[in-house]
Amino acid sequence: MVSHYKPSSGRCFYDDQYESDDEEGLNNTIVFSMDNFFGRKEEIQSLKELFDQLFCHDDGSDDPPSLCPVAIIQASSGTGKSALVQRFIDNLRKEVNDYTVCYMHGRFERTCTDPFSAILEALDDFFRLLLLQGKDRESNLVRIRAAIKDSLQAEMSALTALIPSLGDVLRDDKEEKPTVLRGSTSNESVALTDNDSFACCPNSWNRIRYLFKVFFCAICTKDYPLVMFLDDCQWVDDASLGVVESLLQDPDIRYFMFIGNATQGLAEDDKTKFARVLRDIEVPSRKITRIDLMNLSIDEVGEFIADTLKLEVETTRPLTEIIYGKTRGNIFFSMQALEELHRRNILYFSVITFQWEWNLDGVEFENALSDNVSEYVSSKIESLPRKLKRALVIASYTKATFDVDTLQSLMNEDGIDINHKQLVGLLDVGVLAGLLLNTVGTGIYKFAHDRIQQASYWMVPCGKERDKLRIMVGRMLYELYFLQEGKDWMLFVAADHLNSCIGHGGKDDLSLAELNLACGKKARFLAAFVPASLYLRLAVNYLRKLSKDPWESHYELSYHIYREITDNELCVGNFESGNELARIVVNNARNLGDKLPTFLVLAEAKGRQQKHSESLLLCQEALIKVGAIPKRMHFLHMKKDVRVIKRFFKKYSDYDILLLPICQDKAKIIVMDLLSQASRRALFCGDQTEFLFCIARKLRMTFEYGFTRGSAHAFASYGQFLQTSDSDVEGALRMGRLARQILDKTDPISRPMKSQTLYVVAYFIEAWGFPREHVMESLREAHTSGMAKGNIEVGFQCIVLCNIFAQNTGYPLVYVEKAGAELMQQLHLFKVDSVLAQLNASRLSLLCLTGKKKIDWKELEPSDVSSGESNADVYRYVFGYLSRLELGVYFGNFEFAVRISGLLQPYIETDGSYICVSREHFYSGIAYVGLTRETGVQKYHNKSIEYVKKLRHLCRTRGLNVHHKCLLLEAEVLSLECKDVQKIAAAYDEAIISAVKMGYNHDAAFGSELAGASMLLLSEDSGSMQYLNQACDLWREHGAHEKVRHISAKRSIMDGDTDSDISISFEHNIISSVDLSDSRASLDLDLLVGITMQTAIQIGLSGAESKELSDDDGLYGTSDGKLVTTKSAKEITTTVENTDTSGT
């Protein structure tokens, strides 16, 4: 007869190797039941209540979504933390719900130094289970594949490089397999691959954080909520802690619950990094649930023992008291104590009574259990077969989780002849004994408890014997790492073993220098800069032991070690030591090609310190050394280069230009990167000549050597120059078009510069004449690209400009305000203070218009800008002044507005963007008209006429998106000179119609208000009331409630809660307020969804809010809270083309 045995966790298999003639062998084995759970009811209920918070905002409430719930379990080792969480998950899955709970579990190890170890372990287990065939898993697998592909698109290769196991999940996709970076010391190619930019980018930490954010946003949904449990967080590494903190503070990540565990006391000790992070993430909107998991009571231990031995509680009471006295209710040690008694035959299964019995001979029984409960585990391991015992010992010197193939290689190297099948059989015995865990269908095993791994580790006595084993494990893992199936953790574990055993013949200094260099490079690739610094400093120490002058004897190795440590020090902000190391590289490098990358890194570091002038000088020094630029007279050379460029573009068509090859010359690629860096720093320094000179040189090098990653940006920047300096609209649009085509042609090498390129094309060139939806889609694409590449500041700059663009092109302010509030949270999270200052400056007028901030003119008075301020703050001042200028004009403080206009002039002359220039010209002109009315001074009148001319010039040379502003200012100036009511009304009507058809309903509202004021001055009370009523309707619809109150108070008209049905004749058109609302909806529909729906999904637009959007807005609420549009972008475009666009 074959007996079936099911271990507590892991494989289910036939136990015929332990079968006895009668079933005594099976009955005489202690089996701990997994079906029953003792105590912990309150703790499980606390976790369940916390989990239910994930869905508390799905009831249609107006409250914003809260941050993800967090639970911290504080307990000592062996109290059953993992079992508690697993039982909680099992209970969730047993419930009948509309969702499927996803679960990830990882554990940090004290001796494990590889970054993200526990997070990657959790993801590996999660993906491994997904790949196992099953109907319930297949749909989730398909969903995750689709979500990752839709969310990350071109960044999937970068994500699979970060999370290698994800490649198996996406294996059905026709994607190239990502190249795994190895720690080779050979001269790496400077070819611009995606992973190279990932590894070498100083913002790689930001990029990794963004990739994790997007990944978790993609897989955590209402139907598939995710619970992540990370064990032993007191050993968390800095990189993992940073990722956990960013995930927990990100409001975009919904349906995600985090459970962490730390040793009791450490989670509240401010000396630990984990405790400090917990303190930072605990805010009023989210209280951390702390669960102090104590040992079981004596009654609960008694229930456990009685259940295990299948006896009554009272029967086992004497045994319970003895075990509880030794273990104090620690469940893990209680289990080990039972097994220890069984091994000593004190606890045995009676073949006579067919039940468990024990020998109660008093003193002997007392002494059978040691006061040191850890000895129970050691005793259990000692009782195992020799090969299994050695397998556990060797495995304990790797990781808590290990695979069969790696362990087999190590055991063979250790002199044990064992094949794969035999080893699996041995490890399965370990599973039966409760020492290991294994997932069905995989070759992955893990220690069932950290105490088991510790006991196995200490089986080898300290000294030469242990060092010998560590050297063997380290050497073998180092060799296995470079094989195709090598894993990252092998490299770090090998380095830790060999570095510790250098005095016992671990490896020679040369090999150790190469090993630590490989570890440092891999750690830098994972943005783990602190461990990278430690490994690289060890590499320097071993290098110095090789010879007195390692640069002479081992040049290649010396160069790569010092290059890596220089880059690492500068990346983490250790600028002083980084500069010293950089000087060593520059002084010892044998050729200019080896020196240029260090110049580039130094220049980037100076820029991060806001030392833009020094950065520019460094770039120029390097470029002069290679002969890329002359030493002086850059203005004359710039003029010559521009003439050459113009002739080139006149001679060759776009098709010819796009036939240029991709540059393969490494030296030229570095030179182009230096020119890109120089142009950026010149822009920050306000040196327009140097900026244009660098752009021109980049273009000429592109014509001669082919495209590099900075070529598309050079074309876009040259287009910006043509538009602002030469008023060459067609040339500027051509450059923008070519820049986009070059991005596509040179993908993926151009991805690091894609965000900056799209930003220039959309914001400076296309915004003047292209539809708003096109401009904003480009800015959002630039944001996504920048974030994915680690260019966090540029990425956020683009999405903030998208928000400002929406605010100033007719979007309802309520949605712009919500999107801006969510952006502020993200900017705080990523600590991008410079861009946050810009957003705050632009939101000043929005908050005042919506009534969320009271207008205080004294408070709005700007302070003088110090001459010492960084040029990087230009946008903050521009947006701050524009907000004040707008408020001054809107609320009739024209003297204040004119003063602000004067402060804006130095910035506007060099800006050239549609949003800034058009608003400044328009509001300044209106302000001067207002002052003319108040004072009658002719010079103010003349200034208003100058601004009319400026706006007309912009219409001719930039684009027609400013045309309605020009018409409105012309109407205002006309009202100063003409008393013909019909003529003035016709001028205002044309401007208002133009604004409506453009979708700029806030400008239509302002135009109606200005028309009403002019009619009032002409004693046309009836017409004035009609215009002002219409202005109130439009301002209310726009969300500017403070403007409605302002008009009502100043003109003494009814505020009104219902729409006015008064119609005004616009030549041959009769447009009521409802008609104007329909016009706004039809024109703004796709843009409204483009900005507010993406934001609404992110910030959790509630069902109640969705109902506020009427059918007239073109949006309809669905049963699941999502919003759909009634018109597509194509239909909207057709509507615009078919309408009467007179004047536009």
Protein Blocks (a to p, Z undefined) as FASTA:
>chain_A
ZZddddfbdcdddfkllccfblmlmmmpccddfkbcgejklmmmmmmmmmmmmmmmmnop
abdcdddddddddddehilmmmmmmmmmmmmmmpccfbdcddddddddfklcbghklmmm
mmmmmmmmmmpgcfklmmmmmmmmmmmmmmnmmmmmmmmmmmmmlmmmmmmpccdddddd
dfbfbdcdfbdcfklmmmmpmklmmmmmmmmmmmmmmmmcfklccddddehkllpcfklm
mmmmmmmmpmklghiacdddddehjlmmmkbmklmmmmmmpcfklccdddddddddfklm
mmmmmmmnopafklmmmmmmmmmmmnnopaklmmmmmmmmmmnomaccdfklopacddde
hjmmmmmpcfblmlmmmmmmmmpcfklmmmmmmmmmmcfbdcfklmmmmmmmnopacdfk
lmmmmmmmmmmnopaccdehiacdcdfbfklmmmmmmmpcgdjklmmmmmmmmmmmmmmm
mpmkbcfklmmmmmmmmmmmmmnopaafklmmmmmmmmmmmmmmnopaklmmmmmmmmmm
mmmmmpmblmlmmmmlmmmmmmmmmmmmmmnopamlmmmmmmmmmmmpmbfklmmmmmmm
mmmmmmmnopaklmmmmmmmmmmmnopacfbhklmmmmmmmmmmmmmmmmpcfklmmmpc
cdfbfklmmmmmmmmmmmmmmmmnopaklmmmmmmmmmmmmmmnopcfklmmmmmmmmmm
mmmmnopaklmmmmmmmmmmmmmmmpcklmmmmmmmmmmmmmmmmmmmpcfklmmmmmmm
mmmmmmmnopamlmmmmmmmmmmmmmmnopafklmmmmmmmmmmmmmmnopaklmmmmmm
mmmmmmmmnopaccdfklmpccdddfkbcfklmmmmmmmmmmmmmmmmmnopaklmmmmm
mmmmmmmmmnopaklmmmmmmmmmmmmmmmmmmnopaklmmmmmmmmmmmmmmmmmnomk
lmmmmmmmmmmmmmmmpccfklmmmmmmmmmmmmmmnopamlmmmmmmmmmmmmmmnopa
klmmmmmmmmmmmmmmnopamlmmmmmmmnopafbjadcfbdcdehjaccdfklmmmmmm
mmmmmmmmmmmmmmmmmnopafklmmmpcfknopacdfkopacdfbdfklmmmmmmmpcc
ehZZ
